[in-house]
């Protein structure tokens, strides 16, 4: 059996300005906006930890220090809660082991590919994961595993490079990176090509890349020489497309739910869906929604 290097590191590109959520994001990072009582970035970090990832690399920009502070120890808060006999367990997921969180700056907004390249020194020569926190991936309610856990399991069998995908209506493909699918085996699909934001008549499928990746370190060297692509940005999809044929590439269709929290309506949908499932508030939220819909 082939021994593969484990996926120990994950890159979180969180340098964006969050302009679609202004004025809420004028002083608060979009990734810190709460879906009920957990900031968006927390869901991605919890998913990474479930998948066995040890080191979290945040690619940040100006005004993003709150993201790192969220995962630090808040001594005054914790001391006060302890004195008052409050439940300290609610803070457990926010504590990081010293050294497990590293930040690098993306000083100019040159796109996702450039943001990933900014983490090259920390990634080194290891395969690594990428999480786009805007994509909120939720496991099945009946005890399913998270998206990255499913991808890591597939990586241990297949090696190479993997992306998560989902199917969307064909008229929406121009907003996403799209795969050209090859042979399929259950949730696994071979990738023959990738196109970033194709025209409707040029899209090879309706399977879009949905914000989770496992990539080999060679992608950093491709990004080093990558020219600007769609939108005048350095596109990660373009760099991956250049690697196809030299390394294995597969797509994993996530067995779970995905919410596009990069849009305001997607953010509201995620908040409502998760609130309805909470034992401590689901019934009340349902009554509120029914009352509002009846007005």
C-alpha positions as CSV (number, residue, x, y, z in Angstrom):
1,X,0.0,0.0,0.0
2,X,1.3,3.4,-1.0
3,X,2.1,5.7,2.0
4,X,1.0,9.2,1.2
5,X,2.0,12.4,3.0
6,X,-0.8,13.3,5.4
7,X,-2.8,16.5,4.9
8,X,-1.6,18.5,8.0
9,X,-1.9,22.1,6.7
10,X,-4.8,24.2,5.4
11,X,-4.8,27.6,3.8
12,X,-7.7,30.0,4.4
13,X,-7.8,33.0,2.0
14,X,-9.4,35.7,4.2
15,X,-8.0,38.9,2.8
16,X,-11.1,40.0,0.9
17,X,-12.8,43.3,1.7
18,X,-16.4,41.9,2.0
19,X,-17.8,44.7,0.0
20,X,-21.1,42.9,-0.7
21,X,-21.8,43.0,3.0
22,X,-21.1,46.7,3.6
23,X,-21.7,48.6,5.9
24,X,-21.5,45.5,8.2
25,X,-18.0,44.7,7.1
26,X,-16.6,48.2,7.3
27,X,-14.8,47.4,10.6
28,X,-15.6,43.7,11.0
29,X,-14.1,41.0,8.7
30,X,-16.8,39.3,6.7
31,X,-15.5,35.9,8.0
32,X,-16.4,37.1,11.6
33,X,-20.1,37.7,10.8
34,X,-22.1,35.2,12.8
35,X,-24.3,32.4,11.5
36,X,-26.4,32.3,14.6
37,X,-23.7,32.2,17.4
38,X,-20.6,31.1,15.5
39,X,-18.6,33.3,13.1
40,X,-18.4,32.0,9.6
41,X,-14.7,31.2,9.9
42,X,-15.4,29.0,12.9
43,X,-17.4,26.5,10.7
44,X,-14.5,26.1,8.3
45,X,-11.9,25.7,11.1
46,X,-14.1,23.1,12.8
47,X,-14.3,21.2,9.5
48,X,-10.6,21.3,9.1
49,X,-10.0,20.0,12.6
50,X,-12.5,17.1,12.0
51,X,-10.4,16.2,9.0
52,X,-7.2,15.9,11.1
53,X,-5.6,19.1,9.9
54,X,-3.2,20.5,12.5
55,X,-1.9,23.8,11.1
56,X,-4.2,26.7,10.0
57,X,-2.7,29.3,7.7
58,X,-4.7,32.5,7.4
59,X,-3.9,34.7,4.3
60,X,-5.1,38.0,5.7
61,X,-5.1,41.7,4.8
62,X,-5.4,45.0,6.7
63,X,-8.1,45.1,9.4
64,X,-8.4,41.3,9.7
65,X,-6.8,40.9,13.2
66,X,-10.1,39.9,14.7
67,X,-10.0,36.5,13.0
68,X,-6.7,35.6,14.7
69,X,-7.9,37.0,18.1
70,X,-11.0,34.8,17.9
71,X,-8.8,31.7,18.1
72,X,-6.7,33.1,20.9
73,X,-7.2,32.8,24.6
74,X,-9.3,35.6,26.0
75,X,-7.9,35.7,29.5
76,X,-10.3,38.4,31.0
77,X,-13.4,36.9,29.4
78,X,-12.5,33.4,30.5
79,X,-11.6,34.5,34.0
80,X,-14.9,36.3,34.4
81,X,-16.9,33.4,33.0
82,X,-15.1,31.0,35.4
83,X,-15.8,33.3,38.4
84,X,-19.5,33.4,37.5
85,X,-19.8,29.7,36.9
86,X,-20.6,30.1,33.2
87,X,-20.2,27.2,30.7
88,X,-16.6,27.4,29.5
89,X,-17.2,24.7,27.0
90,X,-18.6,27.2,24.5
91,X,-15.1,28.6,24.1
92,X,-13.4,25.3,23.5
93,X,-13.6,25.4,19.7
94,X,-12.1,28.9,19.6
95,X,-8.8,28.0,21.4
96,X,-5.8,27.1,19.2
97,X,-2.7,25.4,20.4
98,X,0.2,27.9,20.2
99,X,1.9,27.7,16.9
100,X,-1.1,26.0,15.1
101,X,-2.3,29.3,13.6
102,X,0.0,31.3,11.3
103,X,-0.9,34.4,9.3
104,X,0.6,35.8,6.2
105,X,-0.4,39.0,4.4
106,X,-1.7,39.3,0.9
107,X,-0.6,42.9,0.3
108,X,-2.4,43.4,-3.0
109,X,-5.7,41.9,-4.1
110,X,-4.5,39.9,-7.1
111,X,-7.0,37.0,-6.8
112,X,-7.3,33.6,-5.2
113,X,-4.3,32.1,-6.9
114,X,-2.1,34.9,-5.6
115,X,-3.5,34.5,-2.1
116,X,-2.6,30.8,-2.0
117,X,0.9,31.6,-3.4
118,X,1.4,34.0,-0.4
119,X,1.4,30.9,1.8
120,X,4.1,29.1,-0.1
121,X,6.9,29.3,2.5
122,X,4.6,27.8,5.2
123,X,3.2,25.1,3.0
124,X,6.6,24.0,1.9
125,X,6.8,20.7,0.1
126,X,3.7,19.1,1.6
127,X,0.2,18.5,0.1
128,X,-2.2,20.9,1.7
129,X,-5.9,21.8,1.9
130,X,-7.6,25.0,1.0
131,X,-10.9,26.3,2.5
132,X,-12.9,29.2,1.1
133,X,-14.9,30.2,4.2
134,X,-17.7,31.7,2.1
135,X,-18.7,28.2,1.2
136,X,-20.4,26.9,4.4
137,X,-20.4,23.1,4.1
138,X,-22.6,21.2,6.5
139,X,-22.6,17.4,7.0
140,X,-25.7,15.4,6.8
141,X,-27.9,15.5,9.8
142,X,-27.8,11.7,10.3
143,X,-24.2,11.7,11.4
144,X,-22.4,12.3,8.1
145,X,-18.8,13.6,8.0
146,X,-17.7,17.0,6.9
147,X,-16.6,17.9,3.3
148,X,-12.9,17.9,4.0
149,X,-13.0,14.7,5.9
150,X,-14.6,13.1,2.9
151,X,-11.9,14.6,0.7
152,X,-9.1,13.4,2.9
153,X,-10.5,9.9,2.9
154,X,-10.6,10.0,-0.9
155,X,-7.0,11.4,-1.0
156,X,-5.8,8.5,1.1
157,X,-7.1,6.2,-1.7
158,X,-6.3,8.2,-4.8
159,X,-3.5,10.6,-3.9
160,X,-2.8,13.5,-6.3
161,X,-5.1,16.6,-6.3
162,X,-8.8,16.8,-5.4
163,X,-11.5,19.4,-5.4
164,X,-15.0,19.3,-4.1
165,X,-17.8,19.8,-6.6
166,X,-21.6,20.2,-6.8
167,X,-24.1,20.5,-9.6
168,X,-25.8,23.8,-10.3
169,X,-28.4,24.8,-12.9
170,X,-26.6,25.3,-16.2
171,X,-27.4,29.0,-16.5
172,X,-25.4,29.6,-13.3
173,X,-22.1,28.1,-14.4
174,X,-20.5,31.4,-15.6
175,X,-20.1,32.5,-12.0
176,X,-17.9,29.5,-11.0
177,X,-14.9,27.3,-11.9
178,X,-16.3,24.3,-13.8
179,X,-14.8,20.9,-14.3
180,X,-14.6,18.9,-17.6
181,X,-15.6,15.5,-16.2
182,X,-14.1,12.1,-17.1
183,X,-14.8,8.7,-15.7
184,X,-16.9,8.5,-12.6
185,X,-17.1,6.1,-9.7
186,X,-19.7,7.0,-7.1
187,X,-18.8,10.3,-5.6
188,X,-15.4,10.4,-7.4
189,X,-15.1,11.9,-10.9
190,X,-11.9,12.1,-12.9
191,X,-11.1,15.7,-14.0
192,X,-9.9,16.2,-17.6
193,X,-10.0,19.9,-17.5
194,X,-11.0,23.1,-15.6
195,X,-12.5,26.3,-16.8
196,X,-12.8,29.5,-14.7
197,X,-16.2,31.3,-15.3
198,X,-16.9,29.9,-18.7
199,X,-19.5,31.3,-21.1
200,X,-22.7,29.3,-21.0
201,X,-22.1,27.8,-24.5
202,X,-18.5,26.8,-23.6
203,X,-19.1,25.2,-20.2
204,X,-18.0,21.6,-20.2
205,X,-20.4,20.6,-17.5
206,X,-22.6,22.0,-14.7
207,X,-20.3,20.6,-12.0
208,X,-18.7,23.6,-10.2
209,X,-15.8,23.7,-7.8
210,X,-17.3,24.4,-4.4
211,X,-14.6,25.9,-2.2
212,X,-12.6,22.9,-0.9
213,X,-9.3,21.7,-2.4
214,X,-6.4,19.3,-1.6
215,X,-3.4,20.2,-3.8
216,X,0.1,19.1,-4.2
217,X,2.9,21.6,-3.4
218,X,3.9,21.8,-7.1
219,X,0.9,24.2,-7.6
220,X,3.0,26.9,-5.9
221,X,5.6,26.8,-8.6
222,X,2.9,27.0,-11.3
223,X,1.4,30.0,-9.5
224,X,4.8,31.6,-9.4
225,X,4.7,32.1,-13.1
226,X,0.9,32.4,-13.5
227,X,-0.4,35.3,-15.6
228,X,-3.6,37.1,-14.8
229,X,-6.7,35.4,-16.0
230,X,-10.4,36.0,-15.7
231,X,-11.2,39.4,-14.0
232,X,-7.6,40.4,-14.3
233,X,-6.7,38.2,-11.3
234,X,-4.3,35.3,-10.8
235,X,-6.8,32.4,-10.9
236,X,-6.2,29.2,-8.9
237,X,-8.3,27.3,-11.5
238,X,-6.0,28.2,-14.3
239,X,-2.9,27.0,-12.3
240,X,-4.7,23.7,-11.6
241,X,-5.7,23.3,-15.2
242,X,-2.0,23.5,-16.2
243,X,-1.2,20.6,-13.9
244,X,-3.8,18.2,-15.3
245,X,-2.1,15.5,-17.2
246,X,1.1,15.7,-15.0
247,X,-0.6,14.6,-11.8
248,X,-3.9,12.9,-10.9
249,X,-6.9,15.2,-10.5
250,X,-10.3,14.1,-9.1
251,X,-13.5,15.7,-8.0
252,X,-15.4,14.6,-4.9
253,X,-19.1,15.3,-4.8
254,X,-19.8,16.3,-1.2
255,X,-22.5,14.2,0.5
256,X,-24.0,17.1,2.5
257,X,-25.3,20.6,2.2
258,X,-23.6,23.8,0.9
259,X,-24.6,27.4,1.6
260,X,-23.1,30.2,-0.4
261,X,-22.4,32.7,2.3
262,X,-20.7,35.0,-0.1
263,X,-24.1,36.4,-0.9
264,X,-26.6,38.0,1.5
265,X,-29.4,35.7,0.6
266,X,-27.2,32.7,1.0
267,X,-26.1,34.0,4.4
268,X,-29.8,34.4,5.5
269,X,-30.6,30.9,4.1
270,X,-27.7,29.3,6.1
271,X,-28.8,31.1,9.3
272,X,-32.4,30.1,8.9
273,X,-31.6,26.5,8.0
274,X,-29.3,25.9,10.9
275,X,-31.5,27.7,13.3
276,X,-34.4,25.5,12.4
277,X,-32.3,22.5,13.3
278,X,-31.2,23.7,16.7
279,X,-32.8,22.0,19.7
280,X,-32.6,25.2,21.7
281,X,-34.4,27.4,19.2
282,X,-35.7,25.4,16.3
283,X,-39.3,25.2,17.3
284,X,-39.4,28.9,18.2
285,X,-37.7,30.0,14.9
286,X,-40.3,27.9,13.0
287,X,-43.2,29.6,14.7
288,X,-41.6,33.0,14.0
289,X,-41.1,32.1,10.3
290,X,-44.7,30.9,10.0
291,X,-46.0,34.0,11.6
292,X,-44.0,36.3,9.3
293,X,-45.0,34.3,6.2
294,X,-48.7,34.6,7.2
295,X,-48.5,38.4,7.3
